[in-house]
């Protein structure tokens, strides 16, 4: 069975506390053990050097006196002279060593095979003393007791760390659970229909950053729902007139007795049907554009795209009696583009310019490089759009009074704006004095 995330966090906290306390206890034990061994080695070697000096200067009698004086207040002292077989000749120590002395140096081990000296280890130094050997050191009873005390203290510290780790894990799990419950509560409320509910974020930790991102996602969903309501209302409103005209044309065709009148009514019916089909096709294209991923963008040369659009529309504008000029900046940087959608957006802008520009006017297509952005502009010499009406022109189904006599559904600029948003840019409507200048501002990375 998979444990809940809070239980796993608590176990992780306990495990980290246990591992860290064991590592620290092991480090402390190793350090104190090494320091104690080092101190024992130094003291034992110094003691052996002193006894060896006494033996060299005063002989065996002087060494015996020195050992006797040193052992009066120290019952752990080991200081004796032994022969080659390890049998004691003088001093304090076991009657016979458990080994034959054959090399000098510091050692830790048991000196005798039986008796009191076999009950504990000793730290000792063996030095040659003429034909014999000097064994000098101390029994480790007190040292081992001190080590056991240190080990018990370290074990107690580990146990305390585990207890504190369990308590800390419980507190951490409760904290994480409360923060996650707060986020889950906001998400559940939104799922239940409260689209205005948001995650409370007061600090700057990871949970607050997660909450802010969720809030951003919920804001986006709220905007999409609002746009969906607007689009639904607009479709219902704007399709009412074409459908009413379709019905009227159909009734006129049915009622007409003259074949010429019937043909005229049927031709109008086809025209109205085409208008409705265009509206639905553009709406579908806007939806597809907004659902597209930026992963569909690929690095492209914007100058090449502008040149292709110009080659396509220059003859059409010339045939309509309009001047068509192109101005492309030298060496524009490559940018991520969805060539098909960007081409369609520019085509929409040029179609709008040709539809609204006065006969004999001009259309200018330009590509300019600005700091951190590319600016693609389609400018005409038509009536333009007043500053206070530009927001309405960008709204889906938004149609200005001056354009209501022309065919269309008010979706062209909405599609252009959707394409620009996909590219991370903005659509700006400006004054061409006279006329309209529609500019696609595309960001340039680096």
Steps between C-alpha positions, in 0.01 A plus 500: 500500500640840402548734794347850492736785414485638855601160646788477253617850594488405870698180436750697293549748785551214748742325267701818443516565875614141566763498226637842594514416872669165432753666273570770760523245784739285295715802423512607864577144617776456243653836587496440877631145453786617281582786739499261799724248321735780401519630855558147634777445244676824593475440876618140470797590280599785737476264796709235320761763408522609866538143629760425229700806605489392866614149400791636299614736775443297817456143388242255620488619865423857393231375257339292775483803727358717223232239420412467869464876538290529183271214600417632847208711372427315174356150509477488118877535452687236303878528532721192507817348365457158341738250347484368148226251588277770651559403865502793742836581656402822682229762519118503487321278252397143420730214603529390141394674186264331257757550225877508453631856467689531174445854367458843650200728441160605637223240517156446649411150614481247783832456681435165671315184413361453850446682828393861560719628219300295251171671594566823313708640222799721555676761297872437523839567348778243473861623510822299502682525835841341449445125474146543627187695406325793669119485488333829597137603476158510665197282531202640310228447762446873562540583132246238398256622764533853362443367148189310613367818661556693179328226298201500734475878469514476122232228493281719720557791261401280204184387678414860585563601137264226382230619740548859387498377137167327556358814659643718222367263235154516656509880510630518142236255378227703669634821345519346151152348541350838600660678205395231254148493646476876446599462135274198452211688660532784249520255208198307627302823537580596141405150385167544683429817304652780710727640227593799716669287769879534519785352705613724786870585465662723760867399498764402250554128560449219250134454598431869440669481161290194417188686618585801283543278195170327572338842539643600163358184347162568660507859375568368152210255529276781626595718204441214258159433652414870473616503138296186435190671637570807288557288191186296564291813550659664196441197279138483610460873433695529175367183342141610560508755218663272235266214590201733485617615157546136395142428599377810321691407180370143517141621543546742211632220280206280589247777437654625175312400185737671261809282438724809493376613843543145630860488372575836661361385833698174483819692416444718808440185703837361390670829587354506850595135546860575399512783754387269781749234391783757500406611849507143631827425317673805651369413846638149461833642386517731803429208734769289334748784524435554870531126563830475308821442694810717471685176425353528150711813439823456307784747430427682175616799298231769537630686193433198279143477632437871432638464148267205431197696624603802291538292183152357558315829570687756289322396175162491677548853636623628164193353330281679755672831415701521825869560559668212688838578656734272698774608739711226660779575749845368413601173666208452741563228764343156470201449731278200589199512269198295404530593134149392397323688781723808470441507125124479558516783756685728256258404222208601724660839569566564131146390406362742762722778366386439143135485608505821705759711313368756257525421129831616362654500848809315611591201717841470665645175635814546710735302723706697754740395776447661841685433828401145599222474242400481135226734379296388196262776390216515249395863439225638278352836402144425599282664766694335785365414846457757775697445821189436708371237253815284468417270791158431344667427166718231661204332671352195332195598291591860573385707202521877481213704364706600197553133406149365541416570137792278388497118497669333793447368849742703710738208555803596288688702763405248771672227297807720447522570873471126580789425262716774653423373852614152394835656406524682834446840340238774483283666235512881495254719312638844417417809296653518150375859460282429314422133519577210729839348584468147643830381649594148610765530774692171531759450777858415403692288750861584586 
